[in-house]
Amino acid sequence: MFDIAGTELLLLIALAIIFVGPKDLPRLMRTLGSFVRKARMTARDFQRSFEDMANEADLKDLKEDVQEIKRSFDPGDITGDITGDMTASLDEPAQKPKKGSKTQGGKKKGGKKKGKKA
């Protein structure tokens, strides 16, 4: 955070001893320590609250997406299409194959066989 070299730190300690005095230096260090602790706690709380708001916003967006998908997907549409197709195919009369028309396998139904005579 602070880029303080060893010599600069020694200079700050010497100035603190000179201006504050050795008698009041421990009280000053305690006060300075409590100030730093409070500043760190405030920064940590701010960071946590910011992360909580971001997570809450993401969860809210996710919840809205799920609700939109639920609204757009109607399983009745799929089952209605399937049952409609099934009933339509059952309602159509079965067509009889015409004489001489091909059936499955490519063989003609009825008629004479071509080839050798017996």
MARMI-604338 format. One line per field, with one value per residue: residue in three letters; y, x, z of N, C-alpha, C in turn; residue number from 1. Coordinates in steps of 0.1 Angstrom, whole numbers. Layout:
# MARMI-604338
res	c(ALA,...) $
nv	c(Y,...) $
nu	c(X,...) $
nw	c(Z,...) $
cav	c(Y,...) $
cau	c(X,...) $
caw	c(Z,...) $
cv	c(Y,...) $
cu	c(X,...) $
cw	c(Z,...) $
n	c(NUM,...) $
//
This chain:
# MARMI-604338
res	c(MET,PHE,ASP,ILE,ALA,GLY,THR,GLU,LEU,LEU,LEU,LEU,ILE,ALA,LEU,ALA,ILE,ILE,PHE,VAL,GLY,PRO,LYS,ASP,LEU,PRO,ARG,LEU,MET,ARG,THR,LEU,GLY,SER,PHE,VAL,ARG,LYS,ALA,ARG,MET,THR,ALA,ARG,ASP,PHE,GLN,ARG,SER,PHE,GLU,ASP,MET,ALA,ASN,GLU,ALA,ASP,LEU,LYS,ASP,LEU,LYS,GLU,ASP,VAL,GLN,GLU,ILE,LYS,ARG,SER,PHE,ASP,PRO,GLY,ASP,ILE,THR,GLY,ASP,ILE,THR,GLY,ASP,MET,THR,ALA,SER,LEU,ASP,GLU,PRO,ALA,GLN,LYS,PRO,LYS,LYS,GLY,SER,LYS,THR,GLN,GLY,GLY,LYS,LYS,LYS,GLY,GLY,LYS,LYS,LYS,GLY,LYS,LYS,ALA) $
nv	c(-12,14,26,24,27,12,31,54,47,46,73,84,73,84,112,111,104,127,148,140,127,104,96,99,83,55,57,72,54,33,47,53,27,18,35,27,0,5,18,-3,-21,-7,-5,-32,-39,-23,-34,-60,-54,-44,-66,-83,-69,-71,-99,-103,-89,-104,-128,-120,-113,-138,-152,-138,-146,-173,-172,-161,-180,-201,-189,-187,-214,-238,-268,-279,-272,-289,-315,-311,-309,-334,-352,-342,-348,-375,-382,-372,-389,-412,-407,-406,-425,-458,-464,-486,-506,-502,-524,-542,-523,-512,-526,-527,-534,-535,-554,-565,-567,-593,-604,-618,-637,-628,-644,-677,-703,-728) $
nu	c(8,17,47,73,106,132,150,135,114,128,135,110,103,123,116,91,97,112,93,69,78,93,78,50,48,40,12,5,11,-7,-31,-28,-27,-53,-67,-59,-68,-96,-100,-93,-113,-136,-131,-131,-158,-171,-162,-173,-201,-204,-198,-219,-241,-236,-237,-264,-277,-270,-282,-309,-312,-308,-330,-351,-346,-352,-379,-389,-384,-400,-425,-425,-424,-446,-458,-482,-486,-468,-478,-504,-499,-489,-509,-529,-518,-518,-546,-555,-542,-554,-580,-580,-591,-580,-560,-564,-540,-534,-540,-513,-495,-465,-454,-440,-406,-402,-415,-440,-474,-496,-504,-483,-452,-422,-399,-385,-405,-426) $
nw	c(0,11,-1,16,24,43,54,53,71,95,97,100,125,142,139,151,178,184,181,195,217,240,261,255,232,231,236,213,193,199,194,167,157,164,147,122,122,123,99,81,88,79,52,45,52,34,9,12,13,-12,-28,-20,-30,-57,-60,-53,-73,-95,-89,-89,-116,-127,-116,-128,-154,-153,-146,-170,-188,-179,-183,-211,-220,-226,-217,-225,-252,-266,-260,-270,-298,-304,-297,-314,-339,-337,-335,-359,-378,-371,-378,-405,-433,-439,-468,-494,-511,-546,-573,-585,-576,-560,-529,-496,-497,-524,-541,-563,-557,-561,-595,-622,-620,-634,-655,-656,-670,-658) $
cav	c(0,25,22,31,20,10,43,63,43,50,87,87,69,95,124,109,105,140,157,135,124,90,93,98,75,43,61,76,42,27,55,51,13,17,42,18,-11,9,20,-16,-27,0,-9,-46,-39,-17,-44,-71,-50,-42,-80,-88,-63,-77,-113,-102,-84,-116,-138,-114,-115,-153,-155,-132,-154,-186,-169,-158,-193,-208,-183,-190,-228,-244,-282,-283,-270,-300,-326,-309,-312,-348,-358,-337,-356,-389,-383,-369,-401,-423,-404,-408,-439,-466,-466,-499,-505,-505,-537,-540,-512,-518,-526,-527,-544,-534,-565,-562,-575,-599,-604,-630,-636,-628,-653,-691,-709,-741) $
cau	c(0,26,60,82,118,137,156,124,107,137,134,97,104,131,108,80,103,116,82,59,85,93,67,37,49,32,-2,3,11,-20,-42,-26,-31,-68,-72,-56,-78,-110,-100,-93,-126,-145,-128,-136,-172,-175,-160,-183,-214,-204,-199,-232,-250,-233,-243,-278,-281,-268,-293,-321,-312,-310,-344,-359,-345,-359,-393,-392,-383,-412,-436,-425,-425,-459,-458,-495,-484,-462,-487,-515,-495,-487,-523,-536,-513,-522,-560,-556,-538,-564,-593,-579,-594,-568,-562,-561,-531,-539,-535,-500,-486,-454,-455,-427,-396,-401,-421,-453,-484,-504,-498,-475,-438,-414,-387,-387,-418,-426) $
caw	c(0,11,-5,25,25,57,59,55,83,106,98,106,140,148,140,161,191,187,183,204,230,243,271,248,220,231,234,199,185,201,187,153,154,164,135,110,123,120,84,74,89,71,38,44,52,21,-1,14,9,-27,-33,-17,-39,-70,-60,-53,-86,-104,-85,-93,-130,-129,-112,-138,-166,-151,-147,-184,-195,-174,-190,-226,-222,-222,-221,-232,-266,-272,-259,-279,-311,-305,-297,-326,-350,-336,-338,-374,-385,-368,-384,-420,-436,-445,-482,-499,-522,-559,-579,-593,-570,-552,-515,-490,-502,-538,-548,-567,-550,-571,-609,-625,-618,-646,-654,-662,-670,-653) $
cv	c(12,19,29,22,20,23,54,60,48,65,91,84,80,108,123,110,119,149,153,133,110,86,91,89,63,46,65,64,34,34,53,37,11,24,33,6,-7,12,7,-22,-20,-4,-23,-47,-33,-27,-56,-67,-48,-56,-86,-82,-68,-91,-112,-98,-96,-126,-133,-116,-129,-157,-150,-141,-167,-183,-167,-172,-201,-202,-187,-205,-233,-259,-287,-281,-283,-312,-324,-312,-327,-355,-354,-345,-370,-391,-381,-382,-412,-420,-406,-423,-446,-468,-480,-498,-509,-518,-534,-529,-519,-516,-525,-538,-543,-545,-561,-572,-580,-599,-617,-627,-636,-638,-666,-696,-723,-751) $
cu	c(9,40,70,94,122,142,145,116,115,136,121,97,112,123,97,86,107,103,72,66,84,82,54,37,40,17,-5,3,-2,-31,-40,-30,-46,-74,-70,-66,-92,-110,-100,-107,-137,-143,-133,-151,-178,-174,-170,-197,-215,-205,-213,-242,-248,-239,-258,-284,-280,-279,-306,-323,-315,-324,-353,-358,-352,-374,-398,-393,-396,-424,-437,-426,-438,-459,-471,-494,-478,-471,-499,-511,-494,-501,-531,-531,-518,-537,-562,-552,-548,-577,-592,-582,-581,-570,-557,-551,-537,-533,-523,-491,-476,-458,-441,-418,-395,-407,-436,-463,-493,-497,-489,-460,-431,-403,-391,-401,-417,-432) $
cw	c(0,7,3,27,40,63,62,68,95,108,104,121,147,150,150,175,194,190,193,218,233,253,265,236,220,230,220,190,186,194,172,149,154,151,123,110,119,105,77,76,80,56,35,43,38,10,0,9,-6,-33,-31,-27,-53,-71,-61,-66,-96,-101,-90,-108,-134,-126,-123,-151,-165,-152,-162,-191,-191,-182,-205,-229,-217,-226,-228,-247,-272,-272,-268,-293,-313,-306,-309,-338,-349,-340,-353,-382,-383,-376,-399,-423,-442,-460,-486,-511,-535,-564,-587,-587,-562,-537,-509,-496,-517,-547,-551,-560,-561,-585,-610,-623,-632,-645,-661,-660,-665,-662) $
n	c(1,2,3,4,5,6,7,8,9,10,11,12,13,14,15,16,17,18,19,20,21,22,23,24,25,26,27,28,29,30,31,32,33,34,35,36,37,38,39,40,41,42,43,44,45,46,47,48,49,50,51,52,53,54,55,56,57,58,59,60,61,62,63,64,65,66,67,68,69,70,71,72,73,74,75,76,77,78,79,80,81,82,83,84,85,86,87,88,89,90,91,92,93,94,95,96,97,98,99,100,101,102,103,104,105,106,107,108,109,110,111,112,113,114,115,116,117,118) $
//
